[in-house]
Structures are given as structure tokens and as C-alpha cells.
Amino acid sequence: SVDADGVQGVSIERFEQSTNPYADKIANMRRSPFERTIYLDSDTFVVDEIVHVLRLLDCYDIAVAYAPYRALADPEVPTAFYEFNTGVIAWRASDRMAAFMRSWEETYLAWLSEEPFPGAGEASRGGRADQPAFRRCAWQHGLRLFVLAPEYNFRADYPAMVRERVRVIHGRHE
């Protein structure tokens, strides 16, 4: 850990980058030293206050929004347990969450080489990447999961409806 140009309370943790940004994402999320963490993908734009999301963690293990599309047909997960978008996630440190994060990382990496059901390997290597493994592990670990409204993970390139002010815009678009 090194100081961030003398900014009080801010430090930088260095890591060795792999050739897989999704594996790096999960591995570094697991390294969070905080009791409560909000993770944001590099293509997110916070346009209004979101710190209040951390209060959800008084009652829930994790807060995450739904993905804007249907999940793969994972035979170990009920169809009604919708896929989540892992670009905006808040979680509370706990043994349960540590076990989930470890399982998510291991599952994602395993699916890169051995496809457990049709489409899982392709999704792991491509567009949805870590999300199918996240969904399976969230189901298996029985997380107390809060689903964030679209305002907290607004995907402008997909059809969506919002009722309140958008707080996080997510995606690589103009």
C-alpha cells in the first residue's frame, strides 16, 4: 500500500494484472479491506449521490441490479432467479460474503476451461463474462440479496424505465 499523492485516508494497492480483466475484477473485489464496499465498473458514471446504498447493508449481504437481459438456462438455478449485472455492486464484509466471493472466482475460472452447461463457457469468455457464475453462486450461497433499482445501474443502451433520478449510468456509449 502506498499513499495516493499525500491524500489523507486514500491509499493505492498494486496488483499484477493477468490477461483476463474479469478474473482480475473478482480477485480485486475479494481484496477490499473495507467493512462495506461499493464496486463500480470502469464504464460507470456516478451522476448523483450513492453513498446511501451502503445503508442497505444493515439488512442485506449484497446489493446489485438485474442484468438487462434473460439469464442462460443454468440447470442448477431456477429460471425465476434472474441474472444480475456485476457492474455496480455493494456488499458487507462477512464470512458468508468471503465464501461467496471465493466461490464466484473459482466458478468463473473453472467455466473458462470446462463448460458445465450450454453457453456458460462462451458467456464466461465473452460479453456477460462473470455474470452467469455470479448468478449460480448467489443462488448456492443463499445470500440476502437486495436488487437495486435501474436508477443505480442505468443501461442507456437497453430498454429501461426509471421513476426517480438516475444515479449511476453504466456502459460504453456516447
N, C-alpha and C positions, 0 to 999 in steps of 0.2 A: 504494500500500500504506500502510495506517495501523496503528498499534499497537492491539491489542484491549484497551482499558482497562488498559494497563500490564502485561499478562500476558506474561512473558518467553517469547520463541520463538513467539508467536502474532501473526499479522497478518491483516488483513481486506483482501481485494481486491474492489473495487467493479466492477460491470458494468452496462451498460444492458440492462434486461430487454426482451425482444421480446414479441410476442403468442403465441409458441409455446414452452411450457415444455420440450418435448423438444429443440427446436433449441438452447435456452439450456443445457440439460443437457450436450449433446455439446460445444458450444462451450466451456463452462467446464471440462469434463473435459480438454479439449485444453490448457487454460491451466495445468494443475497444474505447479508449479515443483519438484516432488519427484522423486527418483530412483525411489521406489516409492510408489504411491498406492493407498488403498482408498477407493472411491466408494460411498456409501450413499444410496439414495433417501430423500426426506423422510418416507416412511411406513415406515421400518425402525426396529426397536428392538433395540439390541445388549444382550443379556442375559447374556453371558459373554464372556470374553477372545477376541479375534480377531486380535491382532497377529501371531500365529504364521503367519497366512495369507501374510504378506509373505515368509516363508522359501520358499514355493513358487516365488517369482520368481527364486530362484537357478537354477532349471532351466526355467522357463516364462516366456513373454512376458506371459501374462494368465491370470487365474483367474476363472471365472464359473460360475454354476449353470444347469442346464437350466430352461427355462420349463415350467410345469406343464401344457402342452397341446401338441398337434402343430403343426408349422410349416405355413405356407402352401406351396403347390406352386410354389416358385420354380424355373423351368426351368434356371437356371444353378447350382443347388446340389443335390447328391444328397439324396434323401429321408432317408437314414440320418443325415445331418448335421443333428441335431436343433436346434430353436430354443433360444436362450439367453434368460434373464431378465436384463435390464440394470439391475436394482435394487441389486445387490451385485457390484461388480467390483474386482479388484485387478490392477494392471499395473506393469510396469517400464518406465521411460523408455528409449527406443531409437529409432533411425531407423525401424525396422520398425513400431514402435507409433505413431510420429508419422504415418507414411504411412497406416496403418490408420485412425487416428482422423480424419484429414483425409478419407479416402475414405468413412468411415461418415457423417460430417456431410454431405458433398456428395451421397451417395446418398440419404440420408434427405430432404434438401431437394428433390432432383430428383423423388423419388417423390410429393411433395405435389402437384405440378402435372402429372406425366406418369406414368401407371400402367404399369410395364413388364410386368406380368402380372396376371391377375385377382385382386383382393383387396389388392394391395400398396398402392394409394393409400388405400383405406379403412382399412387397418391402420395406415398412417402417420399418418392424421388422428385415429384413434380409439384404442381400448383398448391395442393392443400397440405402437402408435406406432413407436418407433425400433428395435424388436427384429428385424423382418424384414430391414431394411437392415444391422443389425449382423451377422446370420447370413450374409448374402451376402458382406459384406466380410471377415468372419473366414475364410470359405472361400477367397475370392480371394487373400487375403494370406498364406495358409498359416501362420497364427500357431501357435506352440507353446502350445496351449491346455490348461489344467487345468480339469476340471469339478469344481466344489465340491459336496460332499455337501449334501443337503437341510437339514442342521443349520445351514448357513451362509446359507441363504436360505429359511427355513421359511415356506411359504404356508399359513396355517391355514384359508383358505377353499377349498382344493383338497385332494383326497385325497393323502396322503403317508405315507411310513414313515420313521422315523428310528431309528438304532441307538444314538446317543450323545446327549449333552446338546445341546439346541438352543442356538445361539449368537446367531443373528440371526432375529428374527421380522419378516416383511415383509407389509404390507397394511393397508388402512384397515378395520378391524373392531374389535369390542369385545374 
